[in-house]
Amino acid sequence: MRIMQYLAGLTVALLLSACATSTTEPVREATRPATTRPVSNIPPDLATPLVDLDREQVSNLNAPASNIWSRIRRGFAMPDLESDLVEDRTQWYAKRPDYMERMVGRSSRYLYHIVEELERRNMPTELALLPFIESAFNPQAVSSAKAAGMWQFIPSTGKSFNLQQNMFRDERRDVLASTGAALDYLSKLYGMFGDWQLALAAYNWGEGSVARAIARNESRGLPGDYLSLNMPNETRYYVPKLQAVKNIIANPERYGVVLPDIPDHPYFVTVTTSRDIDVALAAKLAGLPLEEFKALNPSFNHPVIIGASRPQILLPYDNAETFQYNLNTFRGGLSSWTAVTVNSRERVEALAARLNLDAETIREINRIPRGMRLKAGSTVVVPKSDRTQGDISATIAESGTMAVEPDVPDARRVVVKARKRDTVAGLAKRYGVTAGQVRQWNKLSGNRLDAGESVVLMLPVRSAVARRAAEADRDEPVARGKARTTAKAEARSRSGKAVEKRSARREVVATPHNARAGKMAVKKASPVKASASKTSRR
């Protein structure tokens, strides 16, 4: 919401006049304007100036450069924390001047904006030092708990404070959005606990954890202040670290630390464009090294800035004029990337062949691991070509997602019965899978199977083995019934034929004196005798 108010207040419109040619005008180098004039057009409720490049000049923002450290010291308003841990951490930072120098160097891009925001909200300026503790002022920092950005928001908390997280942007890393969200969160925590040290503990540990720790202490008649709580070591060191940095900033000479001068002046201004532009080209047009451009604009997840989402592009104060001039005189395509959405599961190689593109480029840009395929509905960034043209739409920019899955054949679940003397290894070989897979599917630890034991197999859908196994499993009860019926019938038939033969022999032997009569008797008597025998056996 705060960012939308920025844009509603003063939208920066860059009306681009790109032609269909591939030539470009020379890119002008960034230079510091020779004159210095007071900042006259920064609205009082905005910490970062927004410039309408159609009507105003960036050079109008020049201002006298006093030191930001004096301003921060004047705004200190939190009670000091005194403990052995504070002294320990203060000495730790003071003995590492190289580390301090790197952190302070990174902070020079962001401190003015943060201090402006704090003063506008009437919050203690010590909080401007908190990113030293959270991320060493690195907006690209990611923790093992998936916390990201200068203020280290985890995904769920970022969503709670309306930080957009999609395949194209992660506002947890955005300088403006994350700073606003962090100060909103800290202000909320202070309102809950009425104490900045407890609010900071809750920022690190979670408000629920701090509230429960206070309740436990109160139930035992113990104090509920920060130093009295039972908490994890990370949180126990958290506020002492901030106090240590505050001590050094307040009196650097005492600790032998030299703070570089950081002007009390906007480091960056915000511009926007309605057309897609490559990150690398934007940095070039601004006369900036790519790494410096990314340090100010770390929220872009792909090598293209999408104009349809009305992006806020931060540029150093001295480079904004250069960017304005070079962008308006540039002749050629601004973006070499677009996006496509797959309607069904698809391998990267198949997609690349269909679009006549390089599969490795698609994998690299979209960070798709080998052995994975795209799920249906996935959006991927691809190079523009004869088959893929046009800028990325606002719908894709807002809701595009990419999901992958293992690139393995589709499988069906089949249950078979183990035969007598079957083993896991033997069954696996019979069905073309591995013994390890059979054990995993059935949570087995050994190789032994009991006769008649049900065994689950995951077999390729198109496999003939799978079809035979499924058919055997489906028809097994019927087949067993038919087999039993057939066996009984055959047994009865064999028994009847044996009786018939024995009866016939007896008839022949009984009439040796009359062979002709005996044969006739056999022919007539055999069916009757046989029938009698069958009946008796039933």
Buried (B, 14 or more C-beta within 10 A) or exposed (E): EBBEEBBEEBEBBBEBEEEEEEEBEEBBEBEEBEEEEEEEEBEEEBBBBBBEBEEBEBBBBBBEEEBBBEBBBEBBEBEEBEBEBBBEBBEEBBEEEEEBBBBBEBBBBBBBBBBBBBBEBEBBBBBBBBBBBBBBBBBEBBEEEEBBBBBBBBBEBBEEBBBBBBBBBBBBBBBBBBBBBBBBBBBBBBEBBEBBBBBBBBBBBBBEBBBEBBEEBEEEEEEBEBBEBEBEEEBBBBBBBBBBBBBBBBEBEEBEBEBEEBBBBBBBBBBBBBBBBBBBBBBBBBBBEEEBBBBBBBBBBBBBBBBBBBBBBBBBBBBBBBBBBBBBBBEEBBBBBBBBBBEEBBBBBBBBEEBEBEBEBBBEBBEBEEEBBBBEBBBBBBBBEEEBEEBBBEEBBBEBEBEBEEBEEEBBEBEBBBEEEBBBBBBBEBBEBEBEBBBEBBEBEEBEBEEEBEBEBBBBEEBEBBBEBBEEBEEEEEEEEEEEEEEEEEEEEEEBEEBBEEBBEEBBEEBEEEEEEBEEBBEEBBEEBBEEBBEEEE
